[in-house]
Amino acid sequence: MKPLIAIIGRPNVGKSTLFNRLSEKNKAIVVDEPGATRDRNYAHATWYGKDYTLIDTGGFEPASVETMLTQMREQACLAIDEADIIIFLMDGREGLTPGDREITDILRGIEKPVFFVVNKIDGPKQEAQAYEFYEVGTENVYSISAQHGLGIHELMDDVALHITSPAEEIPLEERPIRISVIGKPNVGKSSLVNKILGYERTIVNPIPGTTRDAIDTLFDLNGKKYLLVDTAGIRRKSRVSHVLEKYSIVQALKAINRCDIALLVIDAGEGMTEQDAKIAGLTVERSVACIIVVNKWDTIDKDNSTVGDYVRNIRETTKFMDYAPIIFVSALTGQRVTKIFDVIETVLIQYTKRVSTAEINRLVREVLASNPPARHQNRANTFSYVTQVSSAPPTFVFFVREPRAVHFSYRRFLTNRLREAFGFDHSPIKVIFRKKSRSKEE
């Protein structure tokens, strides 16, 4: 699992500037599909081959009547709870403030790597401003300029020492199928896990945020092994305020990074909300298979059009993920819960499917003949061939004269044709365009 690195600190110390520099340097993943836009407060990034997920806690800072100190404390506590590595950013121009000391007291004694960083040190003349920050009692203070990039390499080289390179992935057929239960707080994730397992594996409580940590459970069903992950929602009300519900995205990120299939649980009484759609978008970014589980279906008054209306609402809100199956259940009564595994089996078959190169190229030749791509610089943008390079998710590479000239709408057109022709209607697929080599050596 990729470690989660949180940038914490007082407002206006440069957290977002540092976040943007690191994510741009390491090419943060962006979903280029309509409807998938969300706040950019996290990024999947790499530092010299070591992958991590970067969180800008400033992106979760609520507009609130609470005091700034309380908000700051909430942010720090959330980051400490969730992150594997913490970058504590301070402002070199303002000097060491009572707020910085407050955060330092919170960090003291935790068993996680913490990097004390002084920002806005834009050159040698400002270097002396960083010395007073040693008063917090740390052995090392990193001086950086997030705006200009000074000191970033020294900081991230040391951070990377705490990022372990992942072991080679075990093939899906040789290990349990990893299923993550994701969703915003109080939609019934823990109740669903308990009903699937048949006993009280996790705490069930109608108060949002009861689940404290991700809890993994290995179990067998119909001769197959599964690893079920119940993900935490927002923290206890005594710890943080309801306005920080957005932080449930962080737990979803951690769970999605580990799974093959995500069960996105939504509340039938609310339908597909904006927050649900944001969490759905995370599965698209990570190319993880997803099943939308509409829970609390027993509480809904129904007629002949109810299911159709719900499906239309969900599809309209998540146009970027129209392949995800939808199932209506009640974790409380057990209605249709066992049917989830029939859907999982269908999705897995597609998610792990491989198509021969000959079949793919036969289809693509027909598609190109009937609907060729737009010309580039008054020349045909020729496609050489296409091949499937991996499964889980199915990933196809098109070799083309000029990849950047392939319009987004044509990319989507090709993706849809692959889905229709080879039965990928319930699985994410990745389509990559690469430049055709000019020589055998290339």
ABEGO torsion letter per residue (X at the ends): XBBBBBBBEBBGAGAAAAAAAAAAAAGBBBBABBGABBBBABBBBBBGGBBBBBBBAAAABBBBABBAAAAAAAAAAAAAAABABBBBBBBAAAEBBAAAAAAAAAABGBBBBBBBBBBGBAEAAAAAAAAAAAAAGBABBBBBBAAAGBGAAAAAAAAAAABBBBBBBBBAAABBBBBBBBEBBGAGAAAAAAAAAGBBABBBBABBGABABBBBBBBBBGGBBBBBBBBBBBBBAAABBAAAAAAAAAAAAAAAAABABBBBBBBAAAEBBAAAAAAAAAAAAAGBBBBBBBBGAAABBBBAAAAAAAAAAAAAABAABAABBBBBBBAAAGBGAAAAAAAAAAAAAAAABBBBAAAAAAAAAAAAAABBBBBBGGBBBBBABBBBABBOBBBBBBBBABAAABBAAAAAAAAAAAAAAAGAAABBBBBBBBBBBABAAX
